[in-house]
Structures are given as C-alpha cells and as structure tokens.
Amino acid sequence: MALVEIENVTKLYPHESRPAVDCVSLTIDAGETLGIVGESGSGKTTLARIVLGLVQPTSGSIRVAGIDIAHASASEMRATRRQMQPVFQDPYGALNPRMKIAEIIAEPLIIHSDSIGHFSRTAIRERVSELLTQVGLDSSALNRFPHEFSGGQRQRINIARALALRPRLVILDEPVSALDVSVGAQIINLLRALQQQHGLTYLFISHSMPLVRYLCTRVAVMRHGRVVELGETLALCDHPQQEYTRQLIAATPELPFCAA
C-alpha cells in the first residue's frame, strides 16, 4: 500500500529557465526504501523538501497517508508532520549549538505534546535515553552540546530526534555524504537496523549508486528535474536502460561495505 503518492509535481522558481522539478510522479510503499539518485542540480533535494511540505509545488499533488499536503489545513499538516521526519546532510548544521542533546531530542515531544499527550520530565528523559540507546549512544550524551561530538555521533543524534515521534516516513537527504566512508557505513547499517526494528519507510536521497544499491528497494534516477528511469534497484543497477544511469554508475566508486 502506498504511503506517499506524488502526482505530476512541478516546481518552477521565478527567473529560472527550467523547472527544478518537472512533472514527477512516484509512489513509496509502506516499509520500503525508495532511492532518488542524480547529480547536483537534478532536483532530488527539491523533491524531498516538497514531500516534507517545506517547499510548495507549482502544480501537482503530494499525499502522505492520504493527506494532500499541498492543500492541507494547518491541523492536517501538523498531524502529517508527526508521521514524516527528515535527516539532513549536515549533521552539525541541523543541531542547535546552544541546546543540550537532551533538549534537542526532547523538542519534538514538547512541540507536539498537545496531540500526543503531555509527558512528565521523567518520562521525557526516559524516552530520550531510549532513543540514544537505539542509535548507539548512551546517557552520558544527555547534558553535552553538539560541538562535543564527532560528525557520525551528531548524525546519530539527528536520527534519534527524527525517531522521537515514532514517524512512519523518514526522509534522508544525503545523510552520510559529509562523513568519512567508515563512519558513513556505520550510519547506513544503523538505518537498515532501525528500519527493520520500527517498520520505517525511507525516502533516501543520494548521488551514490553503490549506496542506493545497498540500501534501497527501488530507485528513481533524476536528471534536470525529471525522473528518467525507475525500477527495482538490483535490476536497474545491473541493466540500466538510460545512458545517463550508466554514467552515474560508472562515475561512483564502489564502497567496500556496499559490496558485501
């Protein structure tokens, strides 16, 4: 069953010669990982931001759990936001440097307390500690600040915050491109484990075909705002139909952990 339905979505910015996203239609089934791959400027991040409701499309519709987020009321959008959470590329830029880790991860619980129920301070702290454990950190992180952590640890904190509201959909926008290869491998394997544990659905944005092959169920190849090829990941990677897809595969070096 489709959790996300993207129908004929176009985004045209003023003074741009072509749309950033051009008549894109995709579905994402519950529990799967759909990869969006393409070079810089292909429109993949803009599409992700449209799905999140951060960018309004020029035309088309996006439904998440049946709600058309382009035309949703404030209350519908608030409820839908609890079901989809982002993890961005820059693990440090996504964290408030003046907030302690306990406050960062607890923030979604506090913001949405009117709809998910008010938690005591003890209950919030227990939930935050549980989330840290799930992403491979411990309670010693609670009272520290983002600058005290490595890039990989910061991304784990971002993932913990994204899981705080128990979302159905997590949108991962180049989540390991700012990390060393070995650290990125740990994060990717963590994401796989969390998906199995929580039944998550992922929209995974990347420029790396090996990463997409390793993590994704299906893949959409974007170029100049359009989806130029779409299919099951292994079939598409092994037998690409488009020359552009073949160029992407040839241009991306194999990663050791992805070959396993």
C-alpha positions in Angstrom: 0.0 0.0 0.0 1.3 3.4 -0.9 2.2 5.7 2.0 3.4 8.5 -0.3 1.8 9.4 -3.6 3.5 12.1 -5.8 1.4 13.0 -8.9 2.6 15.3 -11.7 4.6 17.5 -9.3 6.3 20.5 -10.8 8.3 23.3 -9.1 9.2 26.3 -11.1 11.2 29.1 -9.5 11.0 32.7 -10.8 13.7 33.6 -13.2 14.8 30.0 -13.7 14.9 28.7 -17.3 13.6 25.3 -16.4 11.7 23.7 -13.5 13.6 22.4 -10.6 11.2 19.5 -10.5 9.3 18.7 -13.7 6.1 16.7 -13.8 7.3 14.0 -11.4 5.0 11.1 -10.4 6.2 8.5 -7.8 4.8 6.3 -5.1 6.5 5.0 -2.0 5.0 1.9 -0.4 4.9 1.5 3.3 8.0 -0.3 4.6 10.1 0.2 1.5 13.1 2.4 0.8 12.8 4.5 -2.4 16.1 5.9 -3.6 16.3 9.2 -5.5 19.7 9.5 -7.3 21.2 12.1 -9.6 23.9 14.6 -9.9 23.9 18.0 -8.2 21.1 20.2 -9.6 19.0 17.2 -10.7 16.1 18.2 -8.4 16.2 15.4 -5.9 16.6 17.6 -2.8 13.8 20.0 -4.0 11.5 17.0 -4.4 12.3 15.8 -0.9 11.5 19.3 0.5 8.2 19.3 -1.4 7.3 16.0 0.2 8.2 17.4 3.6 6.0 20.4 3.0 8.9 22.8 3.2 8.6 23.9 -0.4 5.2 24.5 -2.1 4.9 22.9 -5.6 3.9 25.0 -8.5 1.5 22.2 -9.6 0.6 18.6 -8.8 -0.2 16.8 -5.6 1.6 15.0 -2.8 -0.3 12.7 -0.5 1.2 11.3 2.7 -1.0 8.8 4.4 -3.9 10.1 2.3 -3.5 13.8 3.1 -2.7 16.1 0.3 0.0 18.2 1.9 -0.1 20.9 -0.7 -3.6 21.8 0.2 -3.8 20.5 3.8 -5.2 22.6 6.6 -3.0 23.7 9.5 -4.3 20.9 11.7 -3.9 18.3 9.0 -0.4 19.4 8.2 0.6 19.3 11.9 -0.7 15.7 12.2 1.0 14.7 9.0 4.3 16.2 10.1 4.4 13.8 13.0 4.3 10.9 10.5 7.3 12.2 8.5 10.6 13.4 9.8 13.9 14.5 8.0 17.6 13.7 8.5 19.6 16.3 6.6 23.1 16.2 5.1 24.9 18.5 7.5 24.8 16.8 11.0 26.1 19.9 12.8 24.1 22.5 10.9 20.9 20.6 11.8 21.5 20.9 15.5 21.1 24.0 17.7 24.6 24.5 19.1 23.1 26.2 22.2 20.9 23.3 23.2 22.0 20.2 25.1 21.4 16.9 23.5 18.6 16.0 25.9 16.8 19.2 24.9 17.3 18.6 21.1 15.8 15.1 21.1 13.0 16.1 23.5 12.0 19.1 21.5 9.6 17.2 19.1 7.9 15.6 22.1 7.3 19.0 23.7 6.2 20.8 20.5 3.6 18.1 19.8 2.5 17.5 23.4 -0.9 18.9 22.7 -1.7 15.9 20.3 0.5 13.1 21.6 0.0 13.8 25.3 1.9 15.6 27.9 4.9 13.7 29.4 6.4 14.3 32.8 10.1 15.3 32.9 11.0 11.8 34.0 9.1 10.2 31.1 10.7 12.6 28.6 14.1 11.8 29.9 13.5 8.1 29.7 12.3 8.4 26.1 15.3 10.4 25.2 17.6 7.9 26.8 15.8 5.1 25.0 16.3 6.9 21.6 20.0 7.4 22.3 20.4 3.7 23.1 18.7 2.8 19.8 21.2 4.9 17.8 24.3 3.6 19.6 24.9 6.3 22.2 24.4 6.3 25.9 23.0 8.6 28.6 26.4 10.4 29.0 25.4 12.4 26.0 22.3 14.0 27.6 24.0 17.0 29.1 26.5 17.7 26.4 26.4 20.1 23.5 26.7 19.3 19.7 30.2 20.6 19.4 31.4 17.9 21.8 30.6 15.1 19.4 32.1 13.8 16.1 30.2 14.1 12.8 29.0 10.5 13.0 27.8 10.9 16.6 25.9 14.1 15.6 24.2 12.3 12.8 23.1 9.6 15.3 21.6 12.4 17.4 19.8 13.7 14.3 18.4 10.2 13.7 17.3 9.9 17.3 15.4 13.2 17.1 13.8 12.1 13.9 12.5 8.9 15.6 11.2 10.7 18.7 7.6 11.0 17.4 7.6 7.4 16.0 7.2 8.5 12.4 6.1 6.3 9.5 8.3 8.0 6.9 11.9 9.3 7.3 13.4 11.4 4.5 17.1 11.0 4.4 18.8 13.8 2.3 22.4 12.7 1.7 22.7 11.6 5.3 26.3 10.3 5.0 27.9 12.4 2.3 29.5 14.7 4.9 31.0 11.7 6.8 34.1 9.5 6.4 33.4 6.3 4.5 33.8 4.1 7.5 31.6 6.3 9.7 29.1 6.5 6.9 29.0 2.7 6.7 28.1 2.6 10.4 25.2 5.1 9.8 23.9 3.2 6.8 23.9 -0.1 8.7 22.2 1.7 11.7 19.5 2.9 9.3 18.9 -0.6 8.0 18.6 -1.9 11.5 16.2 0.8 12.6 14.0 0.2 9.6 13.6 -3.4 10.4 13.1 -2.7 14.1 10.4 0.0 13.6 8.9 -0.8 10.2 10.0 2.5 8.8 9.6 3.8 5.3 12.6 5.7 3.8 13.0 8.2 1.0 16.7 8.2 0.5 18.4 11.0 -1.5 21.9 10.3 -2.8 24.3 10.8 -5.6 26.0 7.4 -4.9 24.7 4.4 -6.9 26.5 1.9 -4.6 24.7 3.4 -1.5 21.4 3.3 -3.3 22.0 -0.3 -4.4 22.9 -1.3 -0.8 20.0 0.3 1.0 17.1 0.8 -1.4 14.2 -1.3 -2.6 13.6 0.8 -5.7 15.4 3.7 -7.3 14.3 6.7 -9.3 17.0 8.4 -11.4 16.6 12.2 -11.8 18.0 14.5 -14.4 17.1 18.1 -15.0 14.1 17.8 -12.6 12.7 14.7 -14.4 12.6 11.0 -13.5 14.4 9.4 -16.4 14.5 5.9 -15.1 12.6 4.0 -12.4 12.8 0.4 -11.3 13.7 -2.3 -8.8 17.2 -1.4 -7.5 19.1 -4.6 -8.5 17.5 -4.8 -11.9 18.1 -1.1 -12.7 21.8 -1.2 -11.4 22.6 -4.4 -13.3 20.8 -3.5 -16.5 20.3 0.3 -16.8 18.3 1.4 -19.8 19.4 5.0 -19.9 22.9 6.2 -20.8 22.7 8.8 -18.0 22.1 6.0 -15.5 25.1 4.1 -16.8 27.2 7.3 -16.5 26.1 7.6 -12.8 27.1 4.0 -12.1 30.5 4.4 -13.8 31.2 7.7 -12.0 30.6 6.5 -8.5 33.4 4.4 -6.9 32.4 1.2 -5.2 32.3 1.3 -1.4 33.7 -1.8 0.4 30.8 -2.3 2.7 28.3 -2.0 -0.2 30.0 -4.8 -2.0 29.4 -7.2 0.9 
